Amino acid sequence: MALPRTVLLASPDDFLLELERRATVETWQAANPLGDVVSFDEAPAAARLVQELASPSLFASNRLLVVADASAYLTAARRREADDLAASLTSLPLADVTLVLSAVCPSSPTGALADAMGKRGEVRFVALPEAPKPWEEGRVSPSQRQMLATLIGAITPDLAGNDEVIDALCEVYGFRPRELAQAAKRLVLGEKVSAEAVRAQMGPGECQLRELEEALQQRDAGRFARLAGALDAGAVLTGWRGEAIAPDGYGRVLGSTLGRLLRQALAARGHATRAGLTDELDPKRCAAKDWYPRAFKRRIFPRFSKDVEELSDSPLAGMTPWQLHRAFRLASVYSEGELVATLARLGEARVERTRGPAVLAAISSVVLGLIRPHAG
């Protein structure tokens, strides 16, 4: 399939953009096996690029000019250059030359240059699939997984259709196409291709602080044990915004987070009782996949949030609907007595002041003491 004379490629993800650019160049080369490819890593001066476009090749009948990173043309600092380039593209014959520009940008590019490229050829935007909704399990959404599965199949055909391995890659790497592709390549070079091999290849990796909340929400001792085991093996703990936490701060962060979650859950039980929502504190109902949009926001939130607002010193004051729903869901899993007893144990364990290997033993004693009674 022949390419149009001008192609502007754009995507928010640099790796997906790179793959699209490579495929575009390969398409041109297949149609022009004797053609000449001239590449620029970064955007040259517009005058230089126009000169290349206007100059006939001495060695090949067809030429492809590729600017791997044309992002600068789309910035305000070089807008005049981009406008000059756009004006030239409307008048140059481009009889034997094809121009491919690629740029990382959050949305489909606009402006004079994009318009000119589109009129003479094509503007192709590689959009990213929607991220998972907050209430969805997993690090990637179904549409993200589909894109990653297609990517894995294209780069490593041996893994195409291997759902177990693809799920493990998505679980470990999330929507990070470049890292995931590299991991897939390494995996097929190894002796064993399996989900276990994916996790072993990653090593200790990193653990998110929210995994503590997830283990409590699901009353899953195994999930917490995996978190503690990964941290003990050297995994990096990251906070709510993805920031790395130094090991000497694990006690402070884990202890304060656990205490805050327990106090919020205890407060949520009190607000639910005062708002006449005690019957809504059903762990199975609250754990339903669509409970947040269909039940909490529509039916529970108005009464629940009103009671929270009436108590200015509530641990839940100022929280968003999503945060309130998390506190309500956690409150549904544990009784008031369990929460009060665990807060007392947390105070006695002095987790926030503990340092070194003793931190994980201290926090594990408190958390597992809360989770285990009904873990089965």
N, C-alpha and C positions, 0 to 999 in steps of 0.2 A: 504494500500500500504506500503510495507516494505521499510525502509530507507537503503541507502548504508552504509557501515561501517564508512565512514568519510564524513562529510558535512561541508563545509566552507561557511558561510553566510556573505554577505557584502552588505552595502548600505550607501549612503551619509546621509540618514536620520535615526536618532536613533530610532524614534518611529516605522517607517515602518520595521526597522530591528528587533525591539522587537516583533512586531506582527508576522513576519516571523519565528522568533525563537520559539515563543509560538506554532505556528501551526506545526512546525517541531517536537517539543517535544510531542505534542498531537498525531501526526501521529504515532510516535514510541510507545507511551503508549497504543494506540488503538491496535497495533499489538503485544504488549508485556504487557498485563494487570498485570502480576505478576513480571514484571521487576523492577529493581532498578535504580533510577535516582540520580546521583551525580553531584551537581552544584558548579561551581566556579564563583563568581562575577567578579573577575579579573583574568588575566592570571597568573597561578602559575609558579613556576620554571619548566623548561622543564623536568628536571629529575623527579620531583614530578609527572608530568602528565604522563610520560612514565611508571613510577612505577604503577600508577593507571591503565593504559591500560594493563599492563602485569600481574597484580595481579587478580586471579580469585575471584569472589564474593563468600562469605560463605553463603549468604542468598537468592540469586536469580540466576537463570540460565542465565539471560541476563541483561546487564547493559548499561546505557546511561550516558556518561560523557559530560557535557555541560559547556563550558566556555562562560559566557555571554558577557564579554568584552575581546576579544582576540587581541585587536588592538596593544598591546605592542609587540606581536610576529612579527608584520609587520613593526616595526621601526628599524632603523639602530642600535640603542642602544642594541637591543636584537637579532640581526641577527644571531649571533653564536648559541644562544639557539634555534632559529627557525630552523636553519640548522640541529642541532642535533636532534630536534623533527622530522624533515622531514626524516632524515636518519632512525630513529627508526620506522617510519610509513611504510617504505618500507620492513621491516623485521618482524615486529610483526604479529602474526597470526590473531589477532582481531576476534577470533572465536565467542566469546560471548559478545563482547563489541562494542558499537557504539560511535564515537566521533563527537560532534558538536561544532564547533568554530564559533563565530559571531564577526564581527568587523565593526566599522564605518569607511568607507574610501571613497574617492571621485570617485574611479573607481574600476573596477574589480581587485582584488589583484593579484600580480605576485610574482615570486620568488620561492625558493626551497620548502617552506612549502605549498604554493598554488598548486604547481605542484604535490607534494606528496598527498595532500588531493584530488586533482582531479583524480589522477591515481587510488587511492583506492576507490574513491567515487564520490563526486560532489562538484564543486564550483558554488554557486548560488549567482548572483549579482542582487539585487533589484534596478534597475535604476530609476531615477526620470524622469518624463515626462518633455518635453521642457517647459520652462517658456514662458509667453506671449511675442510676438514680441512687440517692442516699439510702433508700430502704432496700436496695437490691444487694444480695450476697455476691461476693466475689470482687476481684480487683478490676475486672473488665466487664463491659456490658455485652449483651449478645451480638450487637453489631460490631463492636470492637473485636470480639473473639472471631467473628466471621472474617474480618479483614486480616487479622493475624494468622488465621488458619490458611487463608489464601496465600499470604506472604510466605509462610513456612513451606507450603507445598511447592511454591515456585522456586524457592532457594534450595530447599532440601527435599526433592521428590520422594525420597525414602520414607519421610515422615507424613506424607499426605494421607489423610484419613485416620491417622493414629490419634484418636481422640484423647486417650489417657495421657499421652506425652504432650499433646497440644494444651490440654487443660493444666498440666503441671507447669509448662512454660509460662502460660498466662498467669497462673497463681504466683509463681516466683518473681517474674519480671514485670507483670502488669502491662500497661500499654506503653512499652518502650521498644518500638520496632527494631531499632538498630541493635540493642543489647540482646533482644530475643532472637534475632536472626543469627547473630554471632554464636549464641548459645546453641542454637539448633545445628549449626555447622559443626561445632565442637562435639556435639552429642553423637552425630553419625560417624565421627571418626573414632569414637571410643569402642570398647569391647561390648558394651551393653547399652541398648536403647530402651529406656523405661522411665517411668515417672520418678522412681527412686534415684536413677542416675541423674536426672535433671536437678533434683534437690541436692544431691551430693556434689555435683559440679558447681553449684552456687556457693557451697561452703556455708559458714555461719550466716553470711548475708546481713540483713537488717531486720529489725522487728519494730513495729509501730506501737506507740503507747496505747492507741485505741484497741489493740488486741486484748489488753487487760479488761477494758470495758466490755468487749465482745464476749470474753470468757465468762464474765459475771452475768451478762444479759442472757446467755444461753445455758447458764449453770453447767458449764462444760469444764470439768477438771482436767480432761485430756488436753484441751486447747490451752489452758493456763500452763500446764506442765510443759507443753512444747515451747511456749514463750520463755519460761524460766530456763529450760534446757538450752535453747538457742542463745540466750544471754550468757549462760554459764560457759557455752562453747566459744564465746567471743563475738557473737553478733552485736551489731551496733543498734542501740535503742534510739528511735527517732520520735520527736514530739508530734503534737497535733498538726503543726504546720510543716512537718518534714525535716525539722532541724535536728541535727545529731546531738545527743546528750552525752556528756563525758561520763565515763564509768564511775567516777567519784561522786557523781550527782544522782546515781540510780536510786539510792535510798530516799533522798529528798523528793525526787520526782514521783517515784512509785508510791511512796507512803502518802504524800499529799494528794495524789490523784485518787488513790483508793479511798482515803478519808472523805474527799469531796464527793465522790460518787455515792458513797454510803449515806452521807448527810443529805444529799439531794433526794435519794430514794426514800429516806425516812420522812423528809418533808413532803414529798409527793404523796405518800400514803395519808398524811394528815390533811393535805389539801383535798385529796379525793374523797375523804370521809366527810369533810365539811361541805363539799359541793354535791354530796349525794351520789358519788360515782364509785362507791365501794365495789359494786357488782362488776364494774368494768375492769377491776384489777384481776383479770383472769389471764394467767401466763400463756395458755395455749392460744387464746384469742389475740392477745397482744403480740404474739410471735408470728401471726399470719403475715404472709408476704405483702399484702396490700392494706394492712391494718392502718398504717399512718395516713395515707391519702383518703381512704374511704370511711374510716371510723374515727380516728383521733381528731383530724382537722375538722371534720364535718360535725361530729356529735359531741366529742369530749372536750376539745380545746376551748370553746367559748365559756363553759362553766368552770373548767379547771383554771384557765388563765385569769378569769375574773377573781377567783378566790386568792390566787397568788398575788395579784395586784393589790388586794385589800390588806396584805400583810407585807409591809415595806421591808422588813428585815428577814424575809424568807430566804433560804439558800437558793431558791429558784427565781428570785426577783431579777428582772432584766434579761431573762433568757429568751431566746427565739422559740417559735413554735416547734422547730425541729429538736432543739435542745430539751424543751419541755417534754416532748414525746419520748425522748430517750430516758429521761428521769422517770416518767410514768411507767414505761415498759420495765425498767429495772425494779421499780417498786412492786410490780406485779409478781415478780419472781420470788421475793423474800418477805417473810413476815416481819412485823415490827420488832418482835423479840429477837429474831436473828440479826437484824440490822443493828439494834442497840448492843447486843452481846459482841458482835464483831467490831464495832467501834471501840468498845472497851478493850478487846484483845489487841487492837491496833495500837491503842495508847500504851498498853503494857509492853508491847514488842519494841517500841521506840524505833520503828523502821526508818523514819526520816533522819534519825541521827546515826544510823548504822552505816559503816563503810566496809568496802572490800567484799569478799565472798559471803560474809555473814548476811548481807542484804537480801540475797535471794532466798536463803533459808528462813529469814524472818518474815518476809512478805509471803512466802509460800505457806508457812504455817497458818497465817491469818486467812489468806484467800481460800486455801483448800479446806480449812475448818468451816468456812461459810458454804462453800460449794458442795462438798461431799455428801451431806445428809440426804439430799434428794437427787444426786447425780445419776443414779440408776433409774 
